[in-house]
Amino acid sequence: MEVLNVIEKSILASEHVKGAVILAMDAPYSDSGEMNREAIEVFVPNRFVGEALKTRECLYFGASIHPNRKDALAELEWSKKMGAVLVKWLPNIQDIDPSNERYRSYYEKLVELDLPLLTHVGDEDSFSKTDNALGDPKRLVFPLSCGVRVIAAHVASSGEN
């Protein structure tokens, strides 16, 4: 956890920065709820990040929970209990369509738990396997209509979508 020690020490010494969110990164999942191991390029489990941050005073847990997971709602609840301050998605590489109406109960749970959704929008060029159509910010209309607070990261950065 050396990197967390360095981050925490830097923040505690800073005049201007009082905290930082450390982000987990869930794997892609199929529509049937199975982890798609062949599509994983980055995977940082919630359990790793949540447990590592329990005793850190200025580092906050950013969970990442794919809505297709069979245990998605339970994982949202666990993450909130562990201090999660938001849920992060990168739809283009996690194969998440934010406009999918199957996710209504997921969105309702986000609202119930008061967890905002941090989601990347626009094109994603940092990974080898992407579906940039999933980064279209118009796909966020449905979660917004469910009452989810959405943070649209990198909106319009490429000028596409």
N, C-alpha and C positions, 0 to 999 in steps of 0.2 A: 504493500500500500504506500510505497515511497512517493509515488506521484501525488496521492491525496495529501500526504504530509507537506509536500512542497506547495501545493495549491493553497492549503489551509494556512500555512505559515505566511505566504505572500498576502493573502487577504487580511489576516490579522494585523499585518504590518502596514497595510494600505490606509491612506487618509481618505480615499474616495470610494473604494469598493468595500462593501460590508458583507457580501456573500456571493456565492455562485451555485448554480444548479448543475449537478453532475448527472448526465443523461445515460440511462440504459438504452439498449437498442434490441428490440425483439426481432425474432426471425420471421421470414415469410411463412404463411400458413395457407393450406388449401381450403377450398370451400367446405370440405368435410371436417376441418379442424385439425388436420395433421400437419406437423412441421414439415416444410419443404426444404429438406437438408441440402439438396443440390443447388438451391437458389441462394443459400446463405453466403454473404460476403463479409458481413460484420454481425456479430452476435454478442451482446453484453447483457447477461440476464439480470432481471430485476432483483433476484435474490442476492446476487453479488453486490450490486450498487446499494440496495436498501440496507443490507447488513453492514456494509463497509462505512456507511454514513451515520449509523445510529449514535455515535458518540462525538460527532463533529459539530461544533457550534456554528460554523458559518458556511457549511456545505449542505446543500439541499438536494433531495432525491427527486429526480425527474424519471418517472416510470415510462416504460414503453410496452404497451400491451396490444397485440394484434387482435382485432375484433372477431376473427375467425377461430381463435383458440377456444377449445371446449370449456376451459376454465376462465374465460375472459372476465366475467363479472366477479368471480371470486378473487382473481388476481388484482382487479381494480380495488376491491375492498382491502385485500392484504396490503397493497401498495399505499393506500391512504392511511391505514393503521401504522405503517412504517414511516410515515411522514412525507409521502409524495406530495409535491406542490403542483404537479402537472403531469400530463401524459403526452409523450412524443411519438409522432409517426413520421416516416418518410415513405409516403405511399408509392412512389415510383419504384422503390426497390423492395418494399415489403409486400407489394401486390395488394394494396388496399384501395378500394374505390369508395371514397368518403360518401358518395351519393347512394350507396347501396342501402335500400330500405330494410334489409335484414338486420342492420345495425341499430335499429330504433332502441331496443332495450339497453344496448351498450351506451348509447348517447344519453338515455334517461338515467343510467347509473352515474355517468360523468356529472350530470347536473345534480343528482342527489348527493354525491360526494363532494360537490363544489370543486371539481378538478377541471381546469381548462385543458383544451387540446392544442398542443403546439404541433403544427403540421407544416411540412415543407410544401411549397407550391412552385410552379414553374418547372423548368427542366432540371434534371439531375445529371451531371456529367462526371461525378466522382466515382462512379461504380461502373462495372462492365455490363451488368444486366439491368436495364431500366425500361419502364413503360411510362414515358413522359406524358402520355395522355392522362394518367392518374394524378398528375400535378396541376391540372387545370383548376384554378380557384373557383370556377363555377360549380364544381362538384361539392363545394362546402355549403351550398344553399340548404341542403337537407339537415346536416347537423346543426346549423344555425337556427333552422326552423324548429328544431327540438329543444332549443334553449341552451345549447352548448356554447360556452365562451371559447372562441377560436383565435389562436395566434397564428397568422399566416406568414411563416418565415420565408424570406427571400422573394416576396411577391414582386413580380414584374422585373426581377433582376436581369433576366435574359431578354426581356421584351416579347417573349413567347407566352402563350396561354394567358 
